[in-house]
Amino acid sequence: MKRVLLFVLTNILVIVTVSLIINILGLRPYLSAQGIDYQSLLVFCALFGFAGSFISLQLSRWMAKRGMGVQVIDPASPGGDFEARLVARVQRLCQQAGLDTLPEIGIYPSPEVNAFATGPSKSRALLAISSGLLNRMDDRAIDGVLGHEISHIVNGDMVTMTLLQGIVNTFVMFVSRIAVYALDNAMRSRDDDRGSRGLGYFSQYLLISALESILMFLASPVIYWYSRRREYRADAGSARMTGRETMIHALESLRDGPRIQDDRAPSVSAFKIDGRGHGIMQALFSTHPPLEARIEALKRLT
């Protein structure tokens, strides 16, 4: 139920935001008696394509806290020795990484051995660690994981992923509408003598939806490819902060530990340190490279 409510809320915000922008800018409809206005269509698709991604980004911390039950630690009053030491470690690593603003630090109750970073900017980030990871990993491995997530924040990966998703959304919406419009025109021209009205609104809507799904599926490997690249960069960033052997030890601990996946908030899955298992069919659609490949990449790091 919580996932459904968050999904509905995000979509309502997207529709309201885009509608307001369209009215404020006075954009005209992209379809008229003269045909399709490609410039208006591109603006329309970009507004919807980027609005959804950026609204989700702005809500990402709030959604992660609600979806995963993250308990944020107050750095000024951590509440216990364990929490105080965790805050101190994050502060030390942030200083090493040159991150001026300390991210929100939280723990979420889960048996999975994982952690993630999210947020709309470097100064408004959330770093969350599972209780399973804190209970099962030693201090050295935890340092490697924290360094990895801080590297994501320093690299601005959340924003870059949002921009990439916005571009893909725009492309998918733009191409699908042009294709359906061309098909509708072709049907009208072919059946002009019989008075055909073309596809009709409902058929156009169904075709656009189907084409968007197909095109998004075909374009998604680009997003997943970039996601895997940024995991290697975050591993390298952690290696520079904590030492290469420390980061290798962290990944080996993940590899040898229990593979439990917590799917309560799918939106943060791409930002966790460890993704799902990898098979041949999953190679193009995985947010994370295999742990063995990441370990080997670190061993080659100079």
Secondary structure, 3 states (H helix, E strand, C coil): CHHHHHHHHHHHHHHHHHHHHHHHHCCCCCEECCEECHHHHHHHHHHHHHHHHHHHHHCHHHHHHHHHCCEEECCCCCCCHHHHHHHHHHHHHHHHHCCCCCCEEEEECCCCCCEEEECCCHHHCEEEEEHHHHHHCCHHHHHHHHHHHHHHHHHCHHHHHHHHHHHHHHHHHHHHHHHHHHHHHHHHHHCHHHCCCCCCHHHHHHHHHHHHHHHHHHHHHHHHHHHHHHHHHHHHHHHHHHCHHHHHHHHHHHHHCCCCCCCCCHHHHHHECCCCCCCCCCHHHCCCCCHHHHHHHHHCCC
